[in-house]
Amino acid sequence: MHGRRPSSLIAGGVLFLVVFAGLTIAALATAELNVATVAIAIVSLFVCVAVVLALIGAMRNPPE
């Protein structure tokens, strides 16, 4: 992959992370606190951490 494609994919990942985290925070702020809400929050946090780790790996070792 040459040109702007790798950086645009990383930018897309960052955009996804920002939107997903924002929607998660908004949903948690308006939701009633119960076991299901906490479970969804934990899954959402796991997804955010996984995306952050993937983005860090992509920035450290860009494809050739």
C-alpha positions as CSV (number, residue, x, y, z in Angstrom):
1,M,0.0,0.0,0.0
2,H,1.5,3.3,-1.0
3,G,0.5,6.9,-0.7
4,R,-2.2,8.1,1.7
5,R,-4.0,4.8,2.2
6,P,-2.3,3.6,5.4
7,S,-2.7,7.0,7.1
8,S,-6.3,7.3,6.0
9,L,-7.0,3.8,7.5
10,I,-5.4,4.9,10.8
11,A,-7.5,8.1,10.7
12,G,-10.6,6.1,10.1
13,G,-9.7,3.9,13.1
14,V,-9.3,7.0,15.3
15,L,-12.6,8.4,14.1
16,F,-14.3,5.1,14.9
17,L,-12.8,5.2,18.4
18,V,-13.9,8.7,19.1
19,V,-17.4,8.1,17.9
20,F,-17.8,4.8,19.6
21,A,-16.4,6.1,22.9
22,G,-18.6,9.2,22.7
23,L,-21.7,7.1,22.0
24,T,-20.8,4.8,24.9
25,I,-20.4,7.7,27.3
26,A,-23.7,9.3,26.1
27,A,-25.6,6.0,26.5
28,L,-24.1,5.3,30.0
29,A,-25.0,8.9,31.1
30,T,-28.6,8.4,30.2
31,A,-29.0,4.7,31.2
32,E,-30.3,3.3,34.5
33,L,-27.5,1.7,36.4
34,N,-28.0,-2.1,36.6
35,V,-26.1,-5.3,35.8
36,A,-26.8,-5.1,32.1
37,T,-25.5,-1.5,31.9
38,V,-22.3,-2.5,33.6
39,A,-21.8,-5.5,31.4
40,I,-22.3,-3.4,28.2
41,A,-19.9,-0.8,29.6
42,I,-17.2,-3.4,30.2
43,V,-17.6,-4.8,26.7
44,S,-17.4,-1.3,25.3
45,L,-14.3,-0.6,27.3
46,F,-12.8,-3.8,26.0
47,V,-13.5,-2.8,22.4
48,C,-12.0,0.7,22.9
49,V,-8.8,-0.8,24.4
50,A,-8.5,-3.3,21.6
51,V,-8.9,-0.5,19.0
52,V,-6.3,1.7,20.8
53,L,-3.8,-1.2,20.9
54,A,-4.4,-2.0,17.2
55,L,-3.9,1.7,16.3
56,I,-0.7,1.9,18.3
57,G,0.6,-1.3,16.6
58,A,-0.3,0.1,13.2
59,M,1.5,3.4,13.9
60,R,4.6,1.6,15.2
61,N,4.8,-0.9,12.4
62,P,3.2,0.6,9.3
63,P,2.7,-1.7,6.3
64,E,5.3,-1.5,3.6
